[in-house]
Amino acid sequence: MTDDPFNAVITWVDQPDEPRQGPLSGKRLIVKDLIDTAGIRTTYGSKIYADHVPERTAPAVQRLVDAGAVIVGKANLHEFAWGVTSQNPWYGTVKNPLHPGRTTGGSSGGNAAALAAGWCDVGLATDTGCSIRLPSACCATVGLKPRWGSVATEGVFPLCPTLDTVGPMGRTVADVALAWSVLTGKQVPEPRLEGLNVGVLTRPPSVGDGKRPAENLAAEQYVARLESLGARCVPAEIPEPDANTWPVFFHEAATTHRATFPARADDYGDNVRTKLELAGHVDADAVDAAYTAIHSWRRYEPDVDLYVAPTLGIELPPEDCDELEVRIPFTAFARPVNLLGWAGLAIGDLQLIAPHDETVLAAGLAWER
């Protein structure tokens, strides 16, 4: 395919392989261009790696291919996956097929746009703070951020390893659940909402920086249907972390880019360069406190089975917005999920959150039925 009015794909595969027999046989797969694929150019959304062709395929991709999926392209993304708008200075801004002129979200905007345009059946992407779920909400598709550690991140260019996850995207919960099953080797859970206590999240926690978002009542629109499917909905909150967690993100991102930044600062776009400059001034004591806070927060056990929340923190910004201005409010309901290490399933703007993948997938399958 050569006609891509949405800038969704950086590299198309001219002659896709014949599909293998398996549960995903014949499913067209677009892989985020942050994830290695042997023999297929993998740029990480950057100028620095514009001509990079990996020798090995990431294990997560290989699992999908072994199950019959066929790679048809590598999806455009925010440079190095560090951004929430999929504005890319080297490969163009990803455009939203569903809402022209509005952002696709990021950083996995190319996957979501390709799905919304009907160019693939399944996507494989990454989510460090919102990057699967936000584009899924912006493009009315489905995306799963699995529990941290559920899917191997080997062969994926890291952003913040303490938060990085790999997960599937699709147009239905059923397709996402099937891909998750292949990725993890676990059975697709049976649909279930009946009997679950669902916490209605109208004000997410902050990330410990003292900037807790204002109340957002968007989740209340889902209560009637959840209760009709047998759930019991109750008001709920998630406690705040014990310290500011941003220093971990900055510390690990700076470490990841140490070989090329600042030595090749001019080969970074303005947006990511600005963030890396900020990351170079993080206090070591603040980093230690942030790690302690994250580890403590991950031991929290909720008193509900599942949370329901919006995926988006604000209305869809224009595709040419200033990412540095919108990134914090835009991702208010998404970022805490990564810090907690939990699973988050976005069905458009409906976000289901729980400590385990099976819980959100079972609930999502029941919602979709």
matplotlib code that plots the C-alpha trace (Angstrom):
import matplotlib.pyplot as plt

x = [0.0, 1.3, -1.6, -1.6, -3.4, -3.2, 0.6, -0.3, 2.5, 6.3, 7.2, 4.8, 5.8, 5.7, 5.3, 3.8, 4.6, 2.0, 0.1, 0.8, -2.0, -3.2, -5.7, -4.7, -4.3, -4.6, -5.0, -3.2, -0.8, 0.7, 3.6, 4.5, 7.8, 9.3, 9.4, 12.0, 11.1, 13.9, 14.5, 12.0, 13.1, 12.5, 13.1, 11.8, 10.1, 13.5, 16.0, 18.8, 17.6, 16.0, 18.0, 18.0, 17.0, 17.0, 18.4, 16.0, 12.3, 10.9, 9.5, 6.0, 5.9, 7.1, 4.3, 1.7, 3.3, 3.7, -0.1, -0.8, -0.7, 0.9, 3.0, 1.9, 3.6, 5.3, 3.2, 4.1, 4.5, 5.6, 9.4, 10.9, 7.3, 7.8, 4.6, 0.8, 0.0, 1.9, 3.3, 6.5, 9.0, 10.6, 7.6, 4.7, 1.9, -0.5, -4.0, -7.2, -9.5, -12.5, -12.1, -10.3, -8.2, -8.1, -5.2, -5.0, -3.3, 0.0, 2.4, 0.8, -1.3, -0.2, -1.6, -5.0, -5.3, -4.5, -7.1, -9.7, -8.9, -9.4, -5.8, -5.1, -7.0, -4.6, -1.9, 1.0, 2.1, 3.6, 2.2, 4.4, 1.9, -1.1, 0.3, -2.1, -5.2, -5.1, -5.0, -7.7, -10.0, -9.2, -9.9, -12.7, -10.8, -9.8, -6.4, -5.1, -2.3, -1.5, -0.3, 3.4, 5.5, 2.7, 4.2, 7.9, 9.5, 12.6, 13.3, 11.4, 13.3, 12.8, 11.4, 11.0, 11.5, 9.8, 6.6, 7.0, 4.4, 3.6, 0.0, -2.5, -4.8, -7.8, -11.3, -13.1, -12.4, -12.7, -9.7, -7.7, -8.4, -7.4, -4.1, -3.5, -4.0, -1.4, 1.0, 0.7, -0.2, -3.2, -6.8, -9.2, -11.3, -15.1, -17.1, -18.0, -19.4, -22.2, -21.4, -18.4, -18.0, -17.1, -15.5, -16.6, -13.5, -14.3, -11.1, -7.9, -4.9, -2.0, 1.4, 2.6, 3.5, 0.8, -1.2, -4.2, -6.7, -10.2, -13.3, -14.4, -17.8, -17.5, -17.4, -21.0, -22.4, -21.4, -23.0, -26.5, -25.2, -22.7, -25.5, -27.8, -25.0, -25.0, -22.2, -22.6, -21.2, -19.9, -18.0, -14.3, -10.9, -7.3, -4.9, -2.1, 1.5, 3.9, 6.2, 6.5, 7.0, 8.1, 11.8, 11.8, 10.4, 13.0, 15.9, 15.2, 14.5, 17.8, 19.6, 18.0, 19.2, 22.7, 24.5, 22.9, 21.9, 23.3, 25.9, 23.4, 20.9, 20.4, 19.1, 16.1, 12.9, 12.2, 9.6, 11.6, 14.8, 13.1, 12.0, 15.5, 17.0, 14.6, 15.5, 19.2, 18.5, 16.8, 18.0, 19.3, 17.5, 14.2, 14.8, 15.3, 12.2, 10.2, 11.3, 10.3, 6.9, 6.2, 7.1, 4.9, 2.0, 2.2, 1.4, -2.0, -4.9, -8.2, -11.5, -13.3, -12.9, -12.7, -12.6, -14.4, -13.1, -12.8, -9.7, -9.3, -8.8, -9.9, -11.6, -9.7, -7.1, -6.3, -3.7, -1.4, -1.7, 1.3, 2.0, 3.9, 0.7, -1.8, 0.1, -0.6, -4.4, -4.9, -3.5, -4.8, -6.8, -4.1, -0.8, -1.6, -2.4, 1.3, 2.7, 0.5, 1.5, -2.1, -4.1, -6.1, -8.5, -9.7, -12.9, -13.0, -13.2, -14.4, -11.5, -11.7, -8.9, -7.9, -4.8, -5.0, -5.5, -8.1, -10.4, -10.5, -10.8, -13.6, -15.5, -14.7, -16.0, -19.2, -19.6, -19.1, -21.5]
y = [0.0, 3.4, 5.8, 6.7, 10.1, 9.6, 9.2, 6.1, 3.9, 4.6, 1.4, -0.8, -4.5, -4.9, -8.6, -9.9, -13.5, -16.2, -16.7, -19.7, -21.8, -20.6, -18.6, -15.4, -16.9, -14.2, -11.3, -8.3, -7.0, -3.5, -3.2, 0.0, 1.2, 1.1, -2.8, -4.7, -6.8, -8.7, -7.5, -4.7, -1.1, 0.0, 3.7, 4.1, 7.2, 9.0, 10.5, 8.8, 5.3, 6.1, 3.4, 0.8, -2.7, -5.2, -8.7, -10.2, -10.0, -9.0, -12.1, -10.5, -10.0, -13.5, -15.0, -13.2, -14.3, -17.9, -17.8, -16.7, -12.9, -11.3, -8.1, -5.6, -2.5, -0.5, 2.2, 5.8, 7.2, 10.1, 10.3, 7.6, 7.1, 10.1, 12.1, 12.0, 13.5, 11.4, 14.6, 13.4, 15.9, 13.2, 11.1, 13.6, 14.0, 11.0, 12.1, 11.0, 9.1, 9.5, 13.1, 15.1, 17.9, 16.3, 14.4, 10.6, 10.7, 9.1, 7.7, 4.7, 7.0, 5.2, 1.9, 3.4, 5.3, 2.2, 0.3, 3.0, 3.2, -0.6, -1.2, -3.9, -6.2, -6.2, -3.8, -4.4, -1.3, 0.0, 1.9, 3.7, 6.3, 6.2, 5.2, 2.4, 3.6, 7.3, 6.6, 3.9, 6.5, 9.2, 6.8, 4.8, 1.5, -0.9, -1.2, -3.1, -1.9, -5.2, -5.6, -4.6, -7.7, -9.6, -9.4, -9.5, -6.1, -7.6, -6.1, -2.9, 0.4, 1.4, 4.7, 4.0, 0.3, 0.6, 1.6, 0.2, -2.4, -4.1, -4.8, -5.5, -3.1, -3.9, -2.9, -5.3, -6.5, -10.0, -9.5, -7.8, -10.6, -13.2, -11.4, -11.1, -14.9, -15.5, -13.1, -14.5, -18.2, -17.8, -18.6, -15.9, -15.2, -15.8, -12.6, -11.3, -8.2, -9.8, -9.7, -7.4, -4.3, -1.5, 1.7, 4.8, 6.9, 10.6, 12.0, 10.2, 10.4, 12.6, 11.1, 12.5, 15.9, 17.7, 18.4, 16.3, 16.7, 18.2, 16.0, 14.7, 13.0, 11.3, 7.8, 8.2, 7.8, 4.1, 3.2, 2.4, -0.2, -1.7, -2.2, -3.7, -6.3, -7.2, -5.0, -3.0, 0.5, 2.5, 5.8, 5.1, 6.7, 5.5, 6.9, 9.2, 8.0, 8.9, 11.1, 12.7, 9.8, 11.9, 11.7, 8.0, 8.7, 11.4, 9.4, 6.2, 8.1, 10.0, 6.8, 5.2, 8.1, 8.6, 7.2, 9.8, 12.7, 15.3, 14.2, 14.2, 16.7, 18.3, 14.9, 15.1, 17.0, 20.0, 18.3, 15.3, 17.4, 19.7, 16.8, 15.3, 18.6, 18.6, 15.0, 15.9, 17.9, 15.4, 15.2, 11.8, 11.9, 12.6, 9.6, 7.4, 8.7, 8.2, 4.5, 3.9, 5.6, 3.5, 0.2, 1.1, 2.1, -1.2, -3.0, -1.2, -3.6, -1.9, -2.6, -2.9, -5.6, -3.1, 0.6, 2.4, 5.8, 7.8, 7.3, 10.9, 13.7, 16.5, 17.0, 16.0, 18.7, 19.8, 17.8, 20.8, 21.5, 22.2, 18.7, 20.1, 22.1, 19.3, 16.2, 16.4, 17.1, 14.8, 11.8, 12.3, 9.1, 7.0, 7.7, 6.3, 2.9, 2.5, 3.6, 1.1, -1.6, -2.5, -3.4, -0.8, -1.6, 1.3, 0.7, 4.0, 6.5, 3.8, 2.7, -0.4, -0.7, -3.5, -5.2, -8.1, -8.5, -11.1, -8.9, -6.0, -8.4, -10.4, -7.1, -5.8, -8.9, -8.7, -5.1, -5.9, -8.9]
z = [0.0, -0.9, -0.3, 3.4, 3.9, 7.7, 8.0, 10.0, 8.8, 8.4, 6.5, 4.6, 3.9, 0.1, 0.1, 3.4, 4.3, 3.9, 7.1, 9.4, 10.7, 14.1, 16.1, 14.3, 10.8, 8.2, 10.6, 9.3, 11.9, 12.1, 14.6, 16.3, 14.9, 18.4, 18.3, 16.4, 13.3, 11.6, 8.0, 8.3, 8.9, 12.5, 13.1, 16.7, 15.2, 15.1, 12.6, 14.4, 13.6, 10.2, 8.4, 11.2, 10.1, 13.1, 12.8, 15.3, 15.8, 19.3, 21.0, 21.4, 17.6, 16.9, 19.1, 17.0, 13.7, 14.9, 15.6, 12.0, 12.0, 9.1, 9.4, 6.9, 8.2, 11.0, 12.6, 13.0, 16.5, 18.6, 18.4, 20.6, 22.0, 24.3, 23.6, 23.6, 20.2, 17.6, 16.1, 14.5, 13.0, 10.7, 9.5, 9.8, 12.3, 12.4, 11.4, 12.9, 10.4, 12.7, 13.8, 11.1, 12.4, 15.9, 17.5, 17.3, 20.7, 21.3, 21.3, 19.4, 17.2, 14.0, 15.2, 16.2, 12.9, 10.8, 12.7, 12.4, 8.6, 8.2, 7.2, 9.7, 12.1, 15.0, 16.3, 18.7, 20.6, 23.8, 26.7, 29.3, 30.5, 28.1, 24.7, 23.8, 25.6, 24.6, 20.8, 21.2, 22.8, 20.2, 17.3, 18.8, 18.8, 21.6, 23.3, 26.3, 28.5, 30.3, 33.9, 34.1, 33.2, 31.5, 28.0, 27.2, 26.4, 24.9, 21.5, 22.3, 22.5, 26.1, 27.4, 31.1, 31.9, 35.3, 33.4, 29.9, 28.7, 25.4, 24.5, 21.7, 19.9, 17.7, 16.7, 19.1, 22.6, 21.2, 18.9, 21.6, 24.0, 21.5, 20.7, 24.5, 24.8, 22.2, 23.8, 27.3, 26.6, 28.9, 28.0, 27.0, 30.1, 30.1, 29.9, 33.3, 35.0, 37.0, 40.7, 40.4, 42.6, 40.2, 41.5, 39.5, 39.2, 38.8, 40.1, 39.4, 41.8, 40.9, 40.2, 43.5, 42.1, 44.1, 40.9, 41.4, 38.5, 39.1, 39.2, 35.9, 35.9, 32.5, 34.0, 35.3, 31.8, 31.9, 35.3, 34.0, 31.5, 33.9, 36.4, 33.8, 33.1, 36.8, 38.2, 41.4, 40.9, 43.9, 44.2, 44.5, 44.7, 44.4, 47.1, 46.3, 46.0, 48.9, 46.7, 43.3, 40.8, 37.8, 38.7, 37.9, 34.4, 33.7, 35.2, 33.2, 29.9, 30.3, 30.9, 27.8, 25.6, 27.2, 24.1, 21.8, 24.0, 24.3, 21.8, 18.9, 20.4, 16.9, 15.6, 18.0, 17.4, 19.5, 21.6, 22.8, 23.0, 25.5, 27.6, 27.6, 28.7, 31.6, 32.4, 32.8, 35.9, 38.2, 41.8, 42.8, 46.2, 44.4, 42.1, 45.2, 46.8, 43.6, 43.3, 46.9, 46.3, 43.2, 44.9, 47.8, 45.6, 43.7, 47.0, 47.2, 47.1, 46.0, 47.8, 44.5, 41.8, 38.9, 38.2, 35.4, 34.3, 31.1, 29.1, 28.1, 30.6, 28.3, 24.9, 21.9, 21.1, 17.6, 15.7, 15.7, 19.4, 21.7, 23.1, 26.1, 27.1, 26.8, 27.9, 31.6, 31.6, 28.6, 30.3, 33.9, 34.0, 32.2, 33.8, 37.3, 35.8, 34.7, 38.0, 39.8, 37.4, 36.7, 33.6, 31.7, 28.8, 26.6, 24.6, 23.0, 25.9, 28.4, 30.5, 32.7, 35.3, 37.6, 39.0, 36.5, 32.8, 33.1, 35.1, 32.6, 29.6, 31.1, 31.9, 28.4, 26.8, 28.8, 27.8, 24.2, 24.1]

ax = plt.figure().add_subplot(projection="3d")
ax.plot(x, y, z, "-o")
ax.set_aspect("equal")
plt.show()
